[in-house]
Amino acid sequence: MVQEVIDYMTLAEREILRIGQITRKTLSFYREQLEVGDFDLVDIVESALTLHSQRTRRQNIQIRRELRGPAISPVIAGEILQIMSNLILNALDAAPESGAELCVGVKPRKGEAVITVADNGCGMEAEVLKTLFEAHRTTKQEGTGLGLWLSRALAGKHKGRIRCRSSVQPGKTGTTFGLHLPLS
């Protein structure tokens, strides 16, 4: 009985240390930065996934990581984390009740990195896609319609761009966002 208590205490201590490391790493991206620095986009994506890990577990969403790095980019890390957080939250909002999947990737190629966030939700009709990045456009009851508008502006500030493709075709529904950023 005493050994069992010791084992649980050791496990709890390890988990607290791990959570502390994740918190320190994530908060480092949020620190006020007025200048661009070279950051590995894989680390930023991992931090964004960590921020939303409780919700993905609660919704039983399967996460697939396709993170090829390093992908060093001259960015303000907190702003890229904000974009990634928005894209991930949108994907979680679109997740189906069962069998939900989220695929997040980072792929360096030809002077740029492409970060993808793909879900297997219901997809978006062509009419929605036309105004997707406009301010105050939303399909959510609780949404402000500013998330994608701001994300696009932040991507442009970093000499990047965001693309979206979506399908509502039965058996092939889902949405994929691609954030393109220059490499250092």
C-alpha positions as CSV (number, residue, x, y, z in Angstrom):
1,M,0.0,0.0,0.0
2,V,2.8,2.4,0.9
3,Q,4.6,1.6,-2.4
4,E,1.5,2.3,-4.4
5,V,1.2,5.8,-2.7
6,I,4.9,6.5,-3.5
7,D,4.4,5.4,-7.1
8,Y,1.4,7.8,-7.5
9,M,3.3,10.7,-5.9
10,T,6.2,10.1,-8.2
11,L,3.9,10.1,-11.2
12,A,2.1,13.2,-10.0
13,E,5.5,15.0,-9.6
14,R,6.6,14.0,-13.1
15,E,3.4,15.3,-14.6
16,I,3.6,18.6,-12.7
17,L,7.1,19.1,-14.0
18,R,6.0,18.3,-17.5
19,I,3.1,20.7,-17.3
20,G,5.4,23.4,-16.0
21,Q,7.8,22.9,-19.0
22,I,4.9,23.1,-21.4
23,T,3.5,26.3,-19.7
24,R,7.0,28.0,-19.7
25,K,7.5,27.2,-23.4
26,T,4.0,28.4,-24.4
27,L,4.2,31.6,-22.3
28,S,7.5,32.4,-23.9
29,F,5.7,32.8,-27.2
30,Y,3.2,35.2,-25.6
31,R,5.8,37.6,-24.2
32,E,5.6,41.0,-25.6
33,Q,7.9,41.1,-28.7
34,L,8.3,44.2,-30.8
35,E,10.8,42.7,-33.1
36,V,10.8,39.7,-35.4
37,G,12.9,36.8,-34.4
38,D,13.8,33.4,-36.0
39,F,11.5,30.8,-34.5
40,D,10.9,27.1,-35.4
41,L,7.3,26.9,-36.7
42,V,7.1,23.3,-35.5
43,D,7.6,24.6,-31.9
44,I,4.8,27.2,-32.4
45,V,2.4,24.6,-33.8
46,E,3.2,22.2,-30.9
47,S,2.4,25.0,-28.4
48,A,-0.9,25.8,-30.1
49,L,-1.9,22.1,-30.0
50,T,-0.9,22.0,-26.3
51,L,-3.1,25.0,-25.6
52,H,-6.1,23.1,-27.0
53,S,-5.2,19.6,-25.8
54,Q,-7.8,19.5,-23.1
55,R,-10.6,20.3,-25.5
56,T,-9.3,17.8,-28.1
57,R,-9.3,15.1,-25.4
58,R,-12.8,16.2,-24.2
59,Q,-14.2,16.0,-27.7
60,N,-12.3,12.8,-28.4
61,I,-10.7,14.2,-31.5
62,Q,-7.9,12.2,-33.1
63,I,-4.8,14.4,-33.7
64,R,-2.4,13.6,-36.5
65,R,0.8,15.5,-36.6
66,E,2.8,15.8,-39.8
67,L,5.5,18.1,-38.5
68,R,8.6,18.2,-40.7
69,G,11.2,20.6,-39.4
70,P,13.0,22.5,-38.5
71,A,11.1,25.3,-40.3
72,I,12.8,28.5,-39.1
73,S,10.9,31.6,-40.0
74,P,11.4,35.3,-39.2
75,V,8.2,36.0,-37.2
76,I,6.7,37.4,-34.0
77,A,6.0,34.1,-32.4
78,G,3.0,35.2,-30.4
79,E,1.2,36.4,-33.5
80,I,1.8,33.2,-35.3
81,L,0.6,31.3,-32.2
82,Q,-2.5,33.5,-32.4
83,I,-3.1,32.5,-36.0
84,M,-2.6,28.8,-35.2
85,S,-4.9,28.9,-32.2
86,N,-7.6,30.5,-34.3
87,L,-7.3,27.9,-37.1
88,I,-7.3,25.0,-34.6
89,L,-10.3,26.4,-32.7
90,N,-12.2,26.7,-36.0
91,A,-11.4,23.1,-36.8
92,L,-12.5,21.9,-33.4
93,D,-15.8,23.9,-33.8
94,A,-16.4,22.1,-37.1
95,A,-15.6,18.6,-35.7
96,P,-18.3,16.0,-36.2
97,E,-19.8,14.4,-33.1
98,S,-17.9,11.1,-33.7
99,G,-14.9,10.2,-35.7
100,A,-13.5,13.7,-35.6
101,E,-9.9,14.1,-36.9
102,L,-7.6,17.0,-37.0
103,C,-4.4,16.9,-39.0
104,V,-1.8,19.6,-38.4
105,G,1.3,19.8,-40.6
106,V,4.4,21.8,-41.1
107,K,6.3,21.4,-44.3
108,P,9.3,23.5,-45.4
109,R,9.6,23.8,-49.2
110,K,11.1,26.2,-51.7
111,G,11.9,29.1,-49.4
112,E,8.7,28.9,-47.5
113,A,7.0,26.8,-44.8
114,V,3.4,25.6,-45.2
115,I,1.5,25.0,-42.1
116,T,-1.8,23.1,-42.6
117,V,-4.8,22.6,-40.4
118,A,-7.3,20.1,-41.8
119,D,-10.5,18.8,-40.3
120,N,-13.1,16.3,-41.4
121,G,-16.0,18.5,-40.4
122,C,-19.0,19.4,-42.5
123,G,-17.1,21.7,-44.9
124,M,-18.1,25.1,-46.3
125,E,-20.2,26.0,-49.2
126,A,-18.7,28.1,-52.1
127,E,-20.7,31.1,-51.0
128,V,-19.2,31.0,-47.5
129,L,-15.7,30.6,-48.9
130,K,-16.1,33.8,-51.0
131,T,-16.4,36.0,-47.9
132,L,-14.4,33.9,-45.5
133,F,-11.7,36.4,-44.6
134,E,-14.0,39.5,-44.4
135,A,-14.5,41.2,-41.1
136,H,-17.7,40.3,-39.1
137,R,-18.5,37.3,-41.4
138,T,-19.3,34.3,-39.3
139,T,-21.3,31.1,-39.5
140,K,-21.1,30.6,-35.7
141,Q,-23.9,31.7,-33.4
142,E,-21.4,32.9,-30.8
143,G,-18.7,34.2,-33.3
144,T,-17.5,37.7,-33.9
145,G,-16.3,37.1,-37.5
146,L,-12.9,38.6,-36.7
147,G,-10.7,35.5,-36.2
148,L,-9.9,34.7,-39.9
149,W,-9.9,38.4,-40.8
150,L,-7.2,39.0,-38.1
151,S,-5.4,35.9,-39.0
152,R,-5.1,37.0,-42.6
153,A,-3.9,40.4,-41.6
154,L,-1.2,38.9,-39.3
155,A,-0.1,36.5,-42.0
156,G,0.3,39.4,-44.4
157,K,2.3,41.4,-41.8
158,H,4.7,38.4,-41.8
159,K,4.9,38.4,-45.6
160,G,2.8,35.3,-45.7
161,R,-0.7,34.3,-46.8
162,I,-3.5,32.0,-45.9
163,R,-5.4,29.8,-48.3
164,C,-8.5,27.6,-47.7
165,R,-10.1,24.8,-49.5
166,S,-13.2,23.0,-48.4
167,S,-15.5,20.2,-49.5
168,V,-19.2,19.5,-48.7
169,Q,-19.2,16.5,-51.0
170,P,-20.7,13.5,-49.1
171,G,-17.9,11.2,-47.9
172,K,-15.3,13.8,-48.5
173,T,-16.3,16.7,-46.2
174,G,-13.8,18.9,-44.5
175,T,-11.7,22.0,-44.6
176,T,-8.0,22.6,-44.9
177,F,-6.3,25.9,-44.2
178,G,-2.7,26.5,-45.4
179,L,-0.6,29.2,-43.8
180,H,2.4,30.1,-46.0
181,L,5.3,31.9,-44.3
182,P,8.8,32.7,-45.6
183,L,11.7,30.7,-44.2
184,S,14.8,32.4,-42.8
